[in-house]
Amino acid sequence: MTEKIKIAVAGARGRMGSETVRMILNHPEFELVGAADTKYDGEKIADKIGILGTDARIYTDIEQLFTATAPDVLIDFTNPESGKHNLQQAIDYGVRPVIGTSGFTNEDVAVFKEQMDAKKLGGIIAPNFAIGAVLVMKFSQLAAKYFPDVEIIELHHDKKKDAPSGTAVKTAELISKTRQAKIQGAPDEKETLQGARGADYEGMRIHSIRLPGLIAHQEVLFGGKGELLTLRHDSMDRASFMTGVAYAVKTSMALDTLVYGLENVLD
């Protein structure tokens, strides 16, 4: 029998973290060994999150978590500040990181990647773990070669703290690799209300919407002469991200470097 992958979760009490705990407990190849959180040190995850089926405990000190449980993988769904701290601790302890927290710049990724390359330690940072969302990114990169006029609209719940989303930024980065550089809109365009045209990324525009009732959604609109191409992905439930999280965990075990973007490890 193959030994299970031992996993710790940072941010287990959050919406994404608790969904991740459920996924781990229901996955035959995974074992939940503990969680890192800001409170309830030493308490059982089952008691504080209300998810039965585990005796694993919560640690407020992530170093103590790593020492006590020796996980193979850390899954992090926290916030940019905590995520960077947790990633650094994972590297120091030789734990493979799977990070779904937004807020990592290309410079951040480069610094962490250099450390992980030196240790031949594998891990993944992904702005989005929904397979459909990742495919929209890849399709957008292909379409931009033929449709350089493009705008991105990302829609998320009103508790999301960063704007634009990491998914939208990653989509724009991928598009820029194939898109002919240009400034979109009328040459004499003027905003009568500041910000009406959204964020500017190399001449293309990104628009962020925050409303209750939304989870995570994105449209990429390409305009051409007499035609419009629209690529859209909708996550109606956080369970939609779990297939990608599980894939990232298993894939990270065979990596010896840090990969930014799930699209880079999809077969």
C-alpha positions in Angstrom: 0.0 0.0 0.0 1.3 3.4 -1.0 2.1 5.7 1.9 -0.3 8.6 2.2 0.9 12.2 1.6 0.9 14.0 5.0 -0.7 17.5 4.7 -0.9 20.5 7.0 -3.3 23.4 6.3 -2.8 27.0 7.1 -5.9 29.0 7.5 -8.1 26.0 8.1 -10.9 28.0 9.7 -11.4 30.1 6.6 -13.8 29.4 3.8 -11.2 27.9 1.5 -9.2 26.3 4.3 -12.2 24.4 5.7 -13.1 23.2 2.2 -9.5 22.0 1.8 -9.8 20.1 5.1 -12.9 18.3 3.8 -11.1 17.5 0.6 -8.1 16.0 2.4 -10.3 13.9 4.7 -12.2 12.5 1.7 -9.1 11.8 -0.4 -7.7 8.2 -0.2 -4.1 9.3 -0.8 -4.0 12.2 1.7 -3.6 12.4 5.5 -4.4 15.6 7.5 -1.8 15.9 10.2 -2.5 19.4 11.5 -3.4 23.0 10.9 -1.8 26.4 11.4 -4.1 29.2 12.6 -4.1 32.3 14.8 -6.1 30.9 17.7 -7.2 27.7 19.4 -3.6 26.4 19.9 -3.7 22.7 20.8 -7.4 22.3 20.1 -8.7 19.6 17.7 -9.6 20.7 14.2 -12.8 18.8 14.4 -13.9 20.7 17.5 -13.2 24.2 16.1 -14.1 23.8 12.5 -16.9 21.3 13.0 -15.6 18.8 10.4 -15.5 15.3 11.9 -13.2 12.5 10.9 -9.8 13.7 12.2 -7.9 14.0 15.5 -5.4 16.4 14.1 -4.8 19.6 16.1 -4.4 23.3 15.5 -1.0 25.1 16.1 -0.6 28.8 16.4 3.2 28.4 15.8 3.8 27.0 12.3 7.3 26.0 13.3 5.8 23.9 16.1 3.4 22.4 13.6 6.2 21.3 11.3 8.3 19.9 14.1 5.4 18.0 15.7 3.7 16.6 12.6 6.4 16.5 9.9 4.1 17.1 6.9 5.1 16.5 3.3 3.0 19.4 2.1 1.7 22.7 3.4 -1.5 24.0 1.8 -1.9 27.8 2.5 -5.1 29.8 2.1 -4.5 32.7 4.4 -3.5 36.3 3.3 -0.4 37.8 1.6 1.5 38.6 4.8 0.9 35.2 6.5 1.3 33.3 3.2 4.8 34.7 2.6 5.8 33.9 6.2 4.4 30.4 6.0 6.0 29.8 2.7 9.4 30.8 4.1 9.0 28.5 7.1 8.0 25.7 4.8 11.2 26.2 2.8 13.3 26.3 5.9 11.7 23.0 7.2 11.8 21.2 3.8 8.0 21.1 3.5 6.5 21.4 0.0 4.2 24.4 -0.3 1.0 24.6 -2.2 -0.1 28.2 -2.0 -3.5 29.6 -3.1 -3.1 33.0 -1.4 -3.1 36.1 -3.6 -0.6 38.9 -3.3 2.7 37.3 -4.5 4.6 39.5 -6.9 6.9 38.1 -9.6 9.8 39.4 -7.5 8.5 37.5 -4.4 8.2 34.3 -6.5 11.8 34.7 -7.8 13.2 35.0 -4.3 11.4 31.9 -3.0 12.1 30.0 -6.2 15.9 30.6 -5.8 15.8 29.2 -2.3 13.7 26.1 -3.3 16.0 25.4 -6.3 18.9 25.3 -4.0 17.1 22.7 -1.9 15.6 20.9 -4.9 12.2 21.4 -3.1 9.0 21.3 -5.2 6.0 23.5 -4.7 3.2 25.4 -6.5 1.8 28.9 -6.1 -1.5 29.3 -8.1 -3.8 32.3 -8.3 -6.6 29.9 -9.1 -7.0 26.2 -8.6 -10.2 25.7 -10.6 -9.3 23.7 -13.7 -11.8 25.6 -15.8 -10.3 29.0 -14.8 -6.8 27.8 -15.6 -8.0 26.6 -19.0 -9.6 30.1 -19.7 -6.2 31.6 -19.0 -4.5 29.2 -21.5 -7.3 29.9 -24.1 -6.9 33.6 -23.5 -3.2 33.5 -24.2 -3.9 31.7 -27.5 -6.8 34.1 -28.5 -4.7 37.2 -27.8 -2.4 36.4 -30.7 -5.4 37.0 -33.1 -7.4 39.5 -30.9 -5.1 42.2 -29.4 -8.0 44.2 -28.2 -9.0 42.6 -24.9 -10.5 43.5 -21.5 -10.8 41.4 -18.4 -13.7 41.5 -16.0 -13.3 39.6 -12.7 -16.1 39.3 -10.2 -15.7 38.1 -6.6 -17.5 38.1 -3.3 -17.4 41.3 -1.3 -15.0 39.9 1.4 -12.1 39.6 -1.0 -9.4 42.0 0.0 -7.2 42.3 -3.1 -8.2 43.9 -6.5 -7.7 42.9 -9.2 -7.7 39.3 -8.4 -4.5 37.2 -8.8 -6.3 35.3 -11.5 -7.0 38.4 -13.5 -3.3 39.6 -13.2 -2.1 36.1 -14.1 -4.4 36.1 -17.1 -3.1 39.5 -18.2 0.5 38.3 -17.8 -0.2 35.3 -20.0 -2.0 37.4 -22.6 0.9 39.8 -22.8 3.2 37.0 -24.0 1.2 36.6 -27.3 -0.6 39.9 -27.6 0.6 42.7 -29.9 1.3 45.6 -27.6 -1.2 48.5 -28.1 -3.1 51.1 -26.1 -6.8 50.4 -26.4 -9.7 52.8 -26.7 -10.0 56.2 -28.4 -6.8 58.2 -28.6 -8.6 61.2 -26.9 -10.4 59.0 -24.4 -11.2 60.8 -21.1 -12.7 59.4 -17.8 -15.5 61.6 -16.5 -15.3 59.5 -13.4 -11.8 58.5 -12.3 -11.2 54.7 -12.6 -14.2 54.2 -14.9 -11.9 52.4 -17.5 -10.4 50.1 -14.9 -6.8 49.2 -14.2 -4.3 49.5 -17.1 -2.0 46.5 -17.8 0.1 47.2 -20.9 -2.8 48.9 -22.6 -5.5 46.4 -21.8 -8.0 47.0 -19.0 -8.9 45.0 -16.0 -12.2 45.6 -14.1 -13.0 44.3 -10.6 -16.5 43.7 -9.2 -17.2 42.9 -5.6 -20.7 41.9 -4.6 -22.4 39.5 -2.1 -23.7 36.4 -3.7 -20.6 36.0 -6.0 -17.9 33.4 -5.4 -15.2 33.7 -8.2 -15.9 34.6 -11.8 -14.0 35.9 -14.8 -14.8 37.1 -18.3 -12.1 37.8 -20.9 -13.6 39.8 -23.8 -11.8 40.0 -27.2 -13.0 42.4 -29.8 -12.4 42.3 -33.5 -13.9 43.7 -36.6 -17.5 42.7 -36.6 -17.1 40.0 -33.9 -16.7 39.5 -30.2 -15.1 36.5 -28.5 -16.0 35.9 -24.8 -14.3 33.4 -22.5 -15.9 33.0 -19.1 -15.5 30.8 -16.1 -17.8 30.7 -13.0 -17.1 29.0 -9.7 -20.4 28.7 -7.9 -18.9 26.7 -5.0 -15.5 26.6 -3.3 -15.5 22.9 -4.0 -14.7 23.8 -7.6 -11.1 24.6 -6.5 -10.4 21.3 -4.8 -9.7 19.2 -7.9 -6.9 21.6 -8.7 -5.6 21.7 -5.1 -5.4 17.9 -5.0 -3.7 17.8 -8.3 -1.2 20.4 -7.1 -0.4 18.4 -4.0 0.3 15.2 -5.9 2.3 17.1 -8.6 4.4 19.0 -6.0 5.7 15.7 -4.7 7.5 15.1 -8.0 8.8 18.7 -8.5 12.2 20.0 -7.5 11.4 23.7 -8.0 8.7 26.3 -7.3 6.1 26.7 -10.1 3.9 29.8 -10.4 0.6 29.0 -12.0 -1.3 25.7 -12.2 -1.3 25.9 -16.0 2.4 25.2 -16.0 1.9 21.7 -14.6 -1.3 20.6 -16.4 -0.7 17.7 -18.7 
